[in-house]
């Protein structure tokens, strides 16, 4: 899931499968996604395709009941739908409706910005969890992937405007490497690129008592 609280990628107007369409999150959807585990469930469906509560629970190491609950919450928010005609008995298969979630605080309403804070925090926590899981596999990576992998951070001194411009430029570069359905290069593997730019903790908070 390329989810960022300020992602501004656009989906061109063309005939695409529902899972390729991006969704601009409204207040209700932001509230549904303001939970790191729920974000991980949605990401799993977007990356691996349709799944059941049992399969999701096994993949994420959680209780099947918890997986079922989070799937129902995602469905209530219109982010996933049941895949009809698949499964037997009580087994229900779920699939993502969209390719990517978008929330830009700069253009959001006041209500959306407030809901977006909790969503942004959930995105950060989910990204940290994914990074932790990736770190556990570093020792097992094939040499060519180890050499292509990057875990880097840089200390920059920026104004909010500088950070916003740099974010936009990075997203433009990322967009050049995205492929549509049926365009996945032979020999490729799904690669997660996390773009994180935030003030050093404790340096940008308003003085105590300020709003």
CNS distance restraints for C-alpha pairs under 8 A (distance, minus, plus):
assign (resid   1 and name CA) (resid  42 and name CA) 7.42 0.50 0.50
assign (resid   1 and name CA) (resid  43 and name CA) 4.59 0.50 0.50
assign (resid   1 and name CA) (resid  44 and name CA) 7.80 0.50 0.50
assign (resid   1 and name CA) (resid  46 and name CA) 6.26 0.50 0.50
assign (resid   1 and name CA) (resid  47 and name CA) 7.01 0.50 0.50
assign (resid   1 and name CA) (resid  99 and name CA) 7.35 0.50 0.50
assign (resid   1 and name CA) (resid 100 and name CA) 6.00 0.50 0.50
assign (resid   1 and name CA) (resid 101 and name CA) 7.63 0.50 0.50
assign (resid   2 and name CA) (resid 100 and name CA) 5.74 0.50 0.50
assign (resid   2 and name CA) (resid 101 and name CA) 7.03 0.50 0.50
assign (resid   3 and name CA) (resid   7 and name CA) 6.98 0.50 0.50
assign (resid   3 and name CA) (resid 100 and name CA) 6.29 0.50 0.50
assign (resid   3 and name CA) (resid 101 and name CA) 5.33 0.50 0.50
assign (resid   3 and name CA) (resid 102 and name CA) 6.49 0.50 0.50
assign (resid   3 and name CA) (resid 123 and name CA) 7.09 0.50 0.50
assign (resid   4 and name CA) (resid 101 and name CA) 7.53 0.50 0.50
assign (resid   4 and name CA) (resid 102 and name CA) 6.65 0.50 0.50
assign (resid   4 and name CA) (resid 103 and name CA) 6.92 0.50 0.50
assign (resid   4 and name CA) (resid 120 and name CA) 7.22 0.50 0.50
assign (resid   4 and name CA) (resid 123 and name CA) 6.69 0.50 0.50
assign (resid   5 and name CA) (resid 102 and name CA) 6.85 0.50 0.50
assign (resid   5 and name CA) (resid 103 and name CA) 4.99 0.50 0.50
assign (resid   5 and name CA) (resid 104 and name CA) 6.03 0.50 0.50
assign (resid   5 and name CA) (resid 105 and name CA) 7.10 0.50 0.50
assign (resid   5 and name CA) (resid 116 and name CA) 7.06 0.50 0.50
assign (resid   5 and name CA) (resid 119 and name CA) 7.15 0.50 0.50
assign (resid   5 and name CA) (resid 120 and name CA) 5.18 0.50 0.50
assign (resid   5 and name CA) (resid 123 and name CA) 7.39 0.50 0.50
assign (resid   6 and name CA) (resid 102 and name CA) 6.95 0.50 0.50
assign (resid   6 and name CA) (resid 103 and name CA) 5.33 0.50 0.50
assign (resid   6 and name CA) (resid 104 and name CA) 4.19 0.50 0.50
assign (resid   6 and name CA) (resid 105 and name CA) 6.27 0.50 0.50
assign (resid   6 and name CA) (resid 106 and name CA) 7.97 0.50 0.50
assign (resid   7 and name CA) (resid 102 and name CA) 5.43 0.50 0.50
assign (resid   7 and name CA) (resid 103 and name CA) 6.14 0.50 0.50
assign (resid   7 and name CA) (resid 104 and name CA) 6.18 0.50 0.50
assign (resid   7 and name CA) (resid 171 and name CA) 7.82 0.50 0.50
assign (resid   8 and name CA) (resid 102 and name CA) 6.47 0.50 0.50
assign (resid   8 and name CA) (resid 103 and name CA) 7.50 0.50 0.50
assign (resid   8 and name CA) (resid 104 and name CA) 6.69 0.50 0.50
assign (resid   8 and name CA) (resid 168 and name CA) 7.83 0.50 0.50
assign (resid   8 and name CA) (resid 171 and name CA) 7.74 0.50 0.50
assign (resid   9 and name CA) (resid 102 and name CA) 7.54 0.50 0.50
assign (resid   9 and name CA) (resid 171 and name CA) 7.23 0.50 0.50
assign (resid   9 and name CA) (resid 175 and name CA) 7.50 0.50 0.50
assign (resid  10 and name CA) (resid  22 and name CA) 7.40 0.50 0.50
assign (resid  11 and name CA) (resid  21 and name CA) 6.33 0.50 0.50
assign (resid  11 and name CA) (resid  22 and name CA) 6.11 0.50 0.50
assign (resid  16 and name CA) (resid  20 and name CA) 6.14 0.50 0.50
assign (resid  16 and name CA) (resid  21 and name CA) 7.09 0.50 0.50
assign (resid  17 and name CA) (resid  21 and name CA) 7.19 0.50 0.50
assign (resid  18 and name CA) (resid  97 and name CA) 5.45 0.50 0.50
assign (resid  18 and name CA) (resid  98 and name CA) 5.93 0.50 0.50
assign (resid  18 and name CA) (resid  99 and name CA) 7.86 0.50 0.50
assign (resid  19 and name CA) (resid  46 and name CA) 7.64 0.50 0.50
assign (resid  19 and name CA) (resid  96 and name CA) 6.01 0.50 0.50
assign (resid  19 and name CA) (resid  97 and name CA) 4.75 0.50 0.50
assign (resid  19 and name CA) (resid  98 and name CA) 4.15 0.50 0.50
assign (resid  19 and name CA) (resid  99 and name CA) 4.90 0.50 0.50
assign (resid  20 and name CA) (resid  97 and name CA) 7.95 0.50 0.50
assign (resid  20 and name CA) (resid  98 and name CA) 5.66 0.50 0.50
assign (resid  20 and name CA) (resid  99 and name CA) 4.48 0.50 0.50
assign (resid  20 and name CA) (resid 100 and name CA) 7.74 0.50 0.50
assign (resid  20 and name CA) (resid 180 and name CA) 7.68 0.50 0.50
assign (resid  20 and name CA) (resid 181 and name CA) 7.68 0.50 0.50
assign (resid  21 and name CA) (resid  97 and name CA) 7.62 0.50 0.50
assign (resid  21 and name CA) (resid  98 and name CA) 4.91 0.50 0.50
assign (resid  21 and name CA) (resid  99 and name CA) 5.34 0.50 0.50
assign (resid  21 and name CA) (resid 100 and name CA) 7.12 0.50 0.50
assign (resid  22 and name CA) (resid  98 and name CA) 5.33 0.50 0.50
assign (resid  22 and name CA) (resid  99 and name CA) 5.31 0.50 0.50
assign (resid  22 and name CA) (resid 100 and name CA) 4.70 0.50 0.50
assign (resid  22 and name CA) (resid 101 and name CA) 5.92 0.50 0.50
assign (resid  22 and name CA) (resid 102 and name CA) 7.12 0.50 0.50
assign (resid  23 and name CA) (resid  98 and name CA) 6.32 0.50 0.50
assign (resid  23 and name CA) (resid  99 and name CA) 7.82 0.50 0.50
assign (resid  23 and name CA) (resid 100 and name CA) 6.32 0.50 0.50
assign (resid  23 and name CA) (resid 101 and name CA) 5.10 0.50 0.50
assign (resid  23 and name CA) (resid 102 and name CA) 6.01 0.50 0.50
assign (resid  24 and name CA) (resid 101 and name CA) 6.11 0.50 0.50
assign (resid  24 and name CA) (resid 102 and name CA) 4.70 0.50 0.50
assign (resid  24 and name CA) (resid 103 and name CA) 5.95 0.50 0.50
assign (resid  25 and name CA) (resid  29 and name CA) 5.52 0.50 0.50
assign (resid  25 and name CA) (resid  30 and name CA) 5.94 0.50 0.50
assign (resid  25 and name CA) (resid 101 and name CA) 6.48 0.50 0.50
assign (resid  25 and name CA) (resid 102 and name CA) 5.92 0.50 0.50
assign (resid  25 and name CA) (resid 103 and name CA) 5.72 0.50 0.50
assign (resid  26 and name CA) (resid  30 and name CA) 6.13 0.50 0.50
assign (resid  26 and name CA) (resid 112 and name CA) 6.75 0.50 0.50
assign (resid  27 and name CA) (resid  31 and name CA) 6.33 0.50 0.50
assign (resid  27 and name CA) (resid 111 and name CA) 6.90 0.50 0.50
assign (resid  27 and name CA) (resid 112 and name CA) 5.02 0.50 0.50
assign (resid  27 and name CA) (resid 115 and name CA) 6.24 0.50 0.50
assign (resid  27 and name CA) (resid 116 and name CA) 7.79 0.50 0.50
assign (resid  28 and name CA) (resid  32 and name CA) 6.39 0.50 0.50
assign (resid  28 and name CA) (resid  77 and name CA) 6.87 0.50 0.50
assign (resid  29 and name CA) (resid  33 and name CA) 6.21 0.50 0.50
assign (resid  29 and name CA) (resid  77 and name CA) 5.54 0.50 0.50
assign (resid  29 and name CA) (resid  78 and name CA) 7.82 0.50 0.50
assign (resid  29 and name CA) (resid  79 and name CA) 7.83 0.50 0.50
assign (resid  30 and name CA) (resid  34 and name CA) 6.10 0.50 0.50
assign (resid  30 and name CA) (resid 112 and name CA) 7.62 0.50 0.50
assign (resid  30 and name CA) (resid 115 and name CA) 6.02 0.50 0.50
assign (resid  30 and name CA) (resid 116 and name CA) 6.08 0.50 0.50
assign (resid  30 and name CA) (resid 119 and name CA) 5.86 0.50 0.50
assign (resid  31 and name CA) (resid 115 and name CA) 6.08 0.50 0.50
assign (resid  31 and name CA) (resid 116 and name CA) 7.85 0.50 0.50
assign (resid  31 and name CA) (resid 118 and name CA) 7.63 0.50 0.50
assign (resid  31 and name CA) (resid 119 and name CA) 6.92 0.50 0.50
assign (resid  32 and name CA) (resid  73 and name CA) 6.72 0.50 0.50
assign (resid  32 and name CA) (resid  74 and name CA) 6.68 0.50 0.50
assign (resid  32 and name CA) (resid  77 and name CA) 6.38 0.50 0.50
assign (resid  33 and name CA) (resid  38 and name CA) 6.26 0.50 0.50
assign (resid  33 and name CA) (resid  39 and name CA) 5.99 0.50 0.50
assign (resid  33 and name CA) (resid  74 and name CA) 7.77 0.50 0.50
assign (resid  33 and name CA) (resid 119 and name CA) 6.05 0.50 0.50
assign (resid  33 and name CA) (resid 122 and name CA) 7.55 0.50 0.50
assign (resid  34 and name CA) (resid  38 and name CA) 7.84 0.50 0.50
assign (resid  34 and name CA) (resid  39 and name CA) 7.86 0.50 0.50
assign (resid  34 and name CA) (resid 118 and name CA) 5.31 0.50 0.50
assign (resid  34 and name CA) (resid 119 and name CA) 4.12 0.50 0.50
assign (resid  34 and name CA) (resid 120 and name CA) 7.57 0.50 0.50
assign (resid  34 and name CA) (resid 121 and name CA) 7.54 0.50 0.50
assign (resid  34 and name CA) (resid 122 and name CA) 5.40 0.50 0.50
assign (resid  34 and name CA) (resid 123 and name CA) 7.89 0.50 0.50
assign (resid  35 and name CA) (resid  39 and name CA) 6.35 0.50 0.50
assign (resid  35 and name CA) (resid 119 and name CA) 7.16 0.50 0.50
assign (resid  35 and name CA) (resid 122 and name CA) 5.28 0.50 0.50
assign (resid  36 and name CA) (resid  40 and name CA) 6.31 0.50 0.50
assign (resid  36 and name CA) (resid 122 and name CA) 4.61 0.50 0.50
assign (resid  36 and name CA) (resid 123 and name CA) 6.39 0.50 0.50
assign (resid  36 and name CA) (resid 125 and name CA) 6.00 0.50 0.50
assign (resid  36 and name CA) (resid 126 and name CA) 4.84 0.50 0.50
assign (resid  37 and name CA) (resid  41 and name CA) 6.29 0.50 0.50
assign (resid  37 and name CA) (resid 126 and name CA) 7.03 0.50 0.50
assign (resid  38 and name CA) (resid  42 and name CA) 6.32 0.50 0.50
assign (resid  38 and name CA) (resid  70 and name CA) 5.71 0.50 0.50
assign (resid  38 and name CA) (resid  71 and name CA) 7.79 0.50 0.50
assign (resid  38 and name CA) (resid  74 and name CA) 7.53 0.50 0.50
assign (resid  39 and name CA) (resid  43 and name CA) 6.04 0.50 0.50
assign (resid  39 and name CA) (resid 122 and name CA) 7.59 0.50 0.50
assign (resid  39 and name CA) (resid 123 and name CA) 7.27 0.50 0.50
assign (resid  39 and name CA) (resid 126 and name CA) 6.82 0.50 0.50
assign (resid  40 and name CA) (resid  44 and name CA) 6.10 0.50 0.50
assign (resid  40 and name CA) (resid  60 and name CA) 7.99 0.50 0.50
assign (resid  40 and name CA) (resid 126 and name CA) 6.52 0.50 0.50
assign (resid  41 and name CA) (resid  45 and name CA) 6.54 0.50 0.50
assign (resid  41 and name CA) (resid  56 and name CA) 6.94 0.50 0.50
assign (resid  41 and name CA) (resid  60 and name CA) 7.88 0.50 0.50
assign (resid  41 and name CA) (resid  67 and name CA) 7.66 0.50 0.50
assign (resid  41 and name CA) (resid  70 and name CA) 7.45 0.50 0.50
assign (resid  41 and name CA) (resid  71 and name CA) 7.44 0.50 0.50
assign (resid  42 and name CA) (resid  46 and name CA) 6.30 0.50 0.50
assign (resid  42 and name CA) (resid  74 and name CA) 7.62 0.50 0.50
assign (resid  42 and name CA) (resid  80 and name CA) 7.86 0.50 0.50
assign (resid  42 and name CA) (resid  96 and name CA) 6.97 0.50 0.50
assign (resid  43 and name CA) (resid  47 and name CA) 6.09 0.50 0.50
assign (resid  44 and name CA) (resid  48 and name CA) 5.75 0.50 0.50
assign (resid  44 and name CA) (resid  49 and name CA) 7.48 0.50 0.50
assign (resid  44 and name CA) (resid  56 and name CA) 7.63 0.50 0.50
assign (resid  45 and name CA) (resid  49 and name CA) 4.88 0.50 0.50
assign (resid  45 and name CA) (resid  50 and name CA) 5.73 0.50 0.50
assign (resid  45 and name CA) (resid  51 and name CA) 6.68 0.50 0.50
assign (resid  45 and name CA) (resid  94 and name CA) 7.74 0.50 0.50
assign (resid  45 and name CA) (resid  95 and name CA) 5.96 0.50 0.50
assign (resid  45 and name CA) (resid  96 and name CA) 5.81 0.50 0.50
assign (resid  46 and name CA) (resid  95 and name CA) 7.58 0.50 0.50
assign (resid  46 and name CA) (resid  96 and name CA) 5.78 0.50 0.50
assign (resid  46 and name CA) (resid  98 and name CA) 7.77 0.50 0.50
assign (resid  46 and name CA) (resid  99 and name CA) 6.52 0.50 0.50
assign (resid  47 and name CA) (resid 190 and name CA) 7.95 0.50 0.50
assign (resid  49 and name CA) (resid  95 and name CA) 6.36 0.50 0.50
assign (resid  49 and name CA) (resid  96 and name CA) 7.58 0.50 0.50
assign (resid  50 and name CA) (resid  83 and name CA) 7.51 0.50 0.50
assign (resid  50 and name CA) (resid  93 and name CA) 6.15 0.50 0.50
assign (resid  50 and name CA) (resid  94 and name CA) 5.25 0.50 0.50
assign (resid  50 and name CA) (resid  95 and name CA) 4.37 0.50 0.50
assign (resid  50 and name CA) (resid  96 and name CA) 7.33 0.50 0.50
assign (resid  51 and name CA) (resid  55 and name CA) 6.18 0.50 0.50
assign (resid  51 and name CA) (resid  56 and name CA) 6.60 0.50 0.50
assign (resid  51 and name CA) (resid  93 and name CA) 5.19 0.50 0.50
assign (resid  51 and name CA) (resid  94 and name CA) 5.49 0.50 0.50
assign (resid  51 and name CA) (resid  95 and name CA) 6.77 0.50 0.50
assign (resid  52 and name CA) (resid  56 and name CA) 6.10 0.50 0.50
assign (resid  52 and name CA) (resid  91 and name CA) 6.87 0.50 0.50
assign (resid  52 and name CA) (resid  92 and name CA) 5.79 0.50 0.50
assign (resid  52 and name CA) (resid  93 and name CA) 4.72 0.50 0.50
assign (resid  52 and name CA) (resid  94 and name CA) 6.17 0.50 0.50
assign (resid  53 and name CA) (resid  57 and name CA) 5.98 0.50 0.50
assign (resid  53 and name CA) (resid  64 and name CA) 5.81 0.50 0.50
assign (resid  53 and name CA) (resid  65 and name CA) 7.72 0.50 0.50
assign (resid  53 and name CA) (resid  67 and name CA) 5.25 0.50 0.50
assign (resid  53 and name CA) (resid  68 and name CA) 5.05 0.50 0.50
assign (resid  53 and name CA) (resid  71 and name CA) 7.31 0.50 0.50
assign (resid  53 and name CA) (resid  92 and name CA) 7.56 0.50 0.50
assign (resid  53 and name CA) (resid  93 and name CA) 7.79 0.50 0.50
assign (resid  54 and name CA) (resid  58 and name CA) 6.30 0.50 0.50
assign (resid  54 and name CA) (resid  64 and name CA) 5.38 0.50 0.50
assign (resid  54 and name CA) (resid  67 and name CA) 7.46 0.50 0.50
assign (resid  55 and name CA) (resid  59 and name CA) 6.19 0.50 0.50
assign (resid  56 and name CA) (resid  60 and name CA) 6.11 0.50 0.50
assign (resid  56 and name CA) (resid  64 and name CA) 7.69 0.50 0.50
assign (resid  56 and name CA) (resid  67 and name CA) 6.42 0.50 0.50
assign (resid  57 and name CA) (resid  61 and name CA) 5.52 0.50 0.50
assign (resid  57 and name CA) (resid  62 and name CA) 4.78 0.50 0.50
assign (resid  57 and name CA) (resid  63 and name CA) 5.77 0.50 0.50
assign (resid  57 and name CA) (resid  64 and name CA) 5.05 0.50 0.50
assign (resid  57 and name CA) (resid  66 and name CA) 7.81 0.50 0.50
assign (resid  57 and name CA) (resid  67 and name CA) 5.58 0.50 0.50
assign (resid  58 and name CA) (resid  62 and name CA) 6.71 0.50 0.50
assign (resid  58 and name CA) (resid  64 and name CA) 7.90 0.50 0.50
assign (resid  62 and name CA) (resid  66 and name CA) 6.82 0.50 0.50
assign (resid  62 and name CA) (resid  67 and name CA) 6.88 0.50 0.50
assign (resid  63 and name CA) (resid  67 and name CA) 6.34 0.50 0.50
assign (resid  64 and name CA) (resid  68 and name CA) 6.09 0.50 0.50
assign (resid  65 and name CA) (resid  69 and name CA) 6.22 0.50 0.50
assign (resid  66 and name CA) (resid  70 and name CA) 6.26 0.50 0.50
assign (resid  67 and name CA) (resid  71 and name CA) 6.14 0.50 0.50
assign (resid  68 and name CA) (resid  72 and name CA) 6.24 0.50 0.50
assign (resid  69 and name CA) (resid  73 and name CA) 6.33 0.50 0.50
assign (resid  70 and name CA) (resid  74 and name CA) 6.18 0.50 0.50
assign (resid  71 and name CA) (resid  75 and name CA) 6.15 0.50 0.50
assign (resid  71 and name CA) (resid  80 and name CA) 7.76 0.50 0.50
assign (resid  71 and name CA) (resid  94 and name CA) 7.71 0.50 0.50
assign (resid  72 and name CA) (resid  76 and name CA) 6.13 0.50 0.50
assign (resid  73 and name CA) (resid  77 and name CA) 6.40 0.50 0.50
assign (resid  74 and name CA) (resid  78 and name CA) 6.52 0.50 0.50
assign (resid  74 and name CA) (resid  79 and name CA) 5.40 0.50 0.50
assign (resid  74 and name CA) (resid  80 and name CA) 5.89 0.50 0.50
assign (resid  75 and name CA) (resid  79 and name CA) 5.69 0.50 0.50
assign (resid  75 and name CA) (resid  80 and name CA) 4.85 0.50 0.50
assign (resid  75 and name CA) (resid  81 and name CA) 5.76 0.50 0.50
assign (resid  78 and name CA) (resid  97 and name CA) 7.68 0.50 0.50
assign (resid  79 and name CA) (resid  96 and name CA) 6.22 0.50 0.50
assign (resid  79 and name CA) (resid  97 and name CA) 5.68 0.50 0.50
assign (resid  79 and name CA) (resid  98 and name CA) 6.94 0.50 0.50
assign (resid  80 and name CA) (resid  94 and name CA) 6.55 0.50 0.50
assign (resid  80 and name CA) (resid  95 and name CA) 5.46 0.50 0.50
assign (resid  80 and name CA) (resid  96 and name CA) 4.31 0.50 0.50
assign (resid  80 and name CA) (resid  97 and name CA) 5.09 0.50 0.50
assign (resid  80 and name CA) (resid  98 and name CA) 7.87 0.50 0.50
assign (resid  81 and name CA) (resid  94 and name CA) 5.67 0.50 0.50
assign (resid  81 and name CA) (resid  95 and name CA) 5.63 0.50 0.50
assign (resid  81 and name CA) (resid  96 and name CA) 6.51 0.50 0.50
assign (resid  81 and name CA) (resid  97 and name CA) 6.59 0.50 0.50
assign (resid  82 and name CA) (resid  92 and name CA) 6.91 0.50 0.50
assign (resid  82 and name CA) (resid  93 and name CA) 5.74 0.50 0.50
assign (resid  82 and name CA) (resid  94 and name CA) 4.44 0.50 0.50
assign (resid  82 and name CA) (resid  95 and name CA) 6.29 0.50 0.50
assign (resid  83 and name CA) (resid  92 and name CA) 7.63 0.50 0.50
assign (resid  83 and name CA) (resid  93 and name CA) 5.41 0.50 0.50
assign (resid  83 and name CA) (resid  94 and name CA) 5.45 0.50 0.50
assign (resid  83 and name CA) (resid  95 and name CA) 6.31 0.50 0.50
assign (resid  84 and name CA) (resid  93 and name CA) 7.64 0.50 0.50
assign (resid  86 and name CA) (resid  92 and name CA) 7.44 0.50 0.50
assign (resid  86 and name CA) (resid  93 and name CA) 6.50 0.50 0.50
assign (resid  87 and name CA) (resid  91 and name CA) 5.45 0.50 0.50
assign (resid  87 and name CA) (resid  92 and name CA) 5.96 0.50 0.50
assign (resid  87 and name CA) (resid  93 and name CA) 6.49 0.50 0.50
assign (resid  88 and name CA) (resid  92 and name CA) 7.63 0.50 0.50
assign (resid 103 and name CA) (resid 108 and name CA) 7.74 0.50 0.50
assign (resid 103 and name CA) (resid 116 and name CA) 7.50 0.50 0.50
assign (resid 104 and name CA) (resid 108 and name CA) 6.25 0.50 0.50
assign (resid 105 and name CA) (resid 109 and name CA) 7.97 0.50 0.50
assign (resid 105 and name CA) (resid 112 and name CA) 7.64 0.50 0.50
assign (resid 105 and name CA) (resid 113 and name CA) 5.58 0.50 0.50
assign (resid 105 and name CA) (resid 116 and name CA) 7.12 0.50 0.50
assign (resid 108 and name CA) (resid 112 and name CA) 5.61 0.50 0.50
assign (resid 108 and name CA) (resid 113 and name CA) 5.86 0.50 0.50
assign (resid 109 and name CA) (resid 113 and name CA) 6.10 0.50 0.50
assign (resid 110 and name CA) (resid 114 and name CA) 6.34 0.50 0.50
assign (resid 111 and name CA) (resid 115 and name CA) 6.36 0.50 0.50
assign (resid 112 and name CA) (resid 116 and name CA) 5.72 0.50 0.50
assign (resid 113 and name CA) (resid 117 and name CA) 6.41 0.50 0.50
assign (resid 114 and name CA) (resid 118 and name CA) 7.53 0.50 0.50
assign (resid 115 and name CA) (resid 119 and name CA) 6.62 0.50 0.50
assign (resid 116 and name CA) (resid 120 and name CA) 5.88 0.50 0.50
assign (resid 117 and name CA) (resid 121 and name CA) 6.28 0.50 0.50
assign (resid 118 and name CA) (resid 122 and name CA) 6.25 0.50 0.50
assign (resid 119 and name CA) (resid 123 and name CA) 6.18 0.50 0.50
assign (resid 120 and name CA) (resid 124 and name CA) 6.30 0.50 0.50
assign (resid 121 and name CA) (resid 125 and name CA) 6.29 0.50 0.50
assign (resid 122 and name CA) (resid 126 and name CA) 6.04 0.50 0.50
assign (resid 123 and name CA) (resid 127 and name CA) 6.05 0.50 0.50
assign (resid 124 and name CA) (resid 128 and name CA) 6.20 0.50 0.50
assign (resid 125 and name CA) (resid 129 and name CA) 6.26 0.50 0.50
assign (resid 126 and name CA) (resid 130 and name CA) 6.25 0.50 0.50
assign (resid 127 and name CA) (resid 131 and name CA) 6.18 0.50 0.50
assign (resid 127 and name CA) (resid 194 and name CA) 7.44 0.50 0.50
assign (resid 128 and name CA) (resid 132 and name CA) 6.19 0.50 0.50
assign (resid 129 and name CA) (resid 133 and name CA) 6.34 0.50 0.50
assign (resid 130 and name CA) (resid 134 and name CA) 6.16 0.50 0.50
assign (resid 131 and name CA) (resid 135 and name CA) 6.11 0.50 0.50
assign (resid 132 and name CA) (resid 136 and name CA) 6.64 0.50 0.50
assign (resid 133 and name CA) (resid 137 and name CA) 7.08 0.50 0.50
assign (resid 134 and name CA) (resid 138 and name CA) 6.69 0.50 0.50
assign (resid 137 and name CA) (resid 141 and name CA) 6.49 0.50 0.50
assign (resid 138 and name CA) (resid 146 and name CA) 7.27 0.50 0.50
assign (resid 141 and name CA) (resid 145 and name CA) 6.24 0.50 0.50
assign (resid 141 and name CA) (resid 146 and name CA) 5.79 0.50 0.50
assign (resid 142 and name CA) (resid 146 and name CA) 6.17 0.50 0.50
assign (resid 143 and name CA) (resid 147 and name CA) 6.14 0.50 0.50
assign (resid 144 and name CA) (resid 148 and name CA) 6.35 0.50 0.50
assign (resid 145 and name CA) (resid 149 and name CA) 5.96 0.50 0.50
assign (resid 158 and name CA) (resid 162 and name CA) 5.46 0.50 0.50
assign (resid 158 and name CA) (resid 163 and name CA) 6.06 0.50 0.50
assign (resid 159 and name CA) (resid 163 and name CA) 6.32 0.50 0.50
assign (resid 160 and name CA) (resid 164 and name CA) 6.17 0.50 0.50
assign (resid 161 and name CA) (resid 165 and name CA) 6.22 0.50 0.50
assign (resid 162 and name CA) (resid 166 and name CA) 6.16 0.50 0.50
assign (resid 163 and name CA) (resid 167 and name CA) 6.11 0.50 0.50
assign (resid 163 and name CA) (resid 197 and name CA) 7.39 0.50 0.50
assign (resid 164 and name CA) (resid 168 and name CA) 6.35 0.50 0.50
assign (resid 165 and name CA) (resid 169 and name CA) 6.28 0.50 0.50
assign (resid 166 and name CA) (resid 170 and name CA) 6.17 0.50 0.50
assign (resid 167 and name CA) (resid 171 and name CA) 6.23 0.50 0.50
assign (resid 167 and name CA) (resid 197 and name CA) 7.94 0.50 0.50
assign (resid 168 and name CA) (resid 172 and name CA) 6.31 0.50 0.50
assign (resid 169 and name CA) (resid 173 and name CA) 6.57 0.50 0.50
assign (resid 170 and name CA) (resid 174 and name CA) 6.31 0.50 0.50
assign (resid 171 and name CA) (resid 175 and name CA) 6.11 0.50 0.50
assign (resid 172 and name CA) (resid 176 and name CA) 6.84 0.50 0.50
assign (resid 173 and name CA) (resid 177 and name CA) 7.32 0.50 0.50
assign (resid 174 and name CA) (resid 178 and name CA) 6.83 0.50 0.50
assign (resid 179 and name CA) (resid 183 and name CA) 5.57 0.50 0.50
assign (resid 179 and name CA) (resid 184 and name CA) 6.11 0.50 0.50
assign (resid 180 and name CA) (resid 184 and name CA) 7.30 0.50 0.50
assign (resid 184 and name CA) (resid 188 and name CA) 7.09 0.50 0.50
assign (resid 199 and name CA) (resid 203 and name CA) 6.57 0.50 0.50
assign (resid 199 and name CA) (resid 204 and name CA) 6.21 0.50 0.50
assign (resid 200 and name CA) (resid 204 and name CA) 7.51 0.50 0.50
assign (resid 206 and name CA) (resid 210 and name CA) 6.11 0.50 0.50
assign (resid 206 and name CA) (resid 211 and name CA) 7.55 0.50 0.50
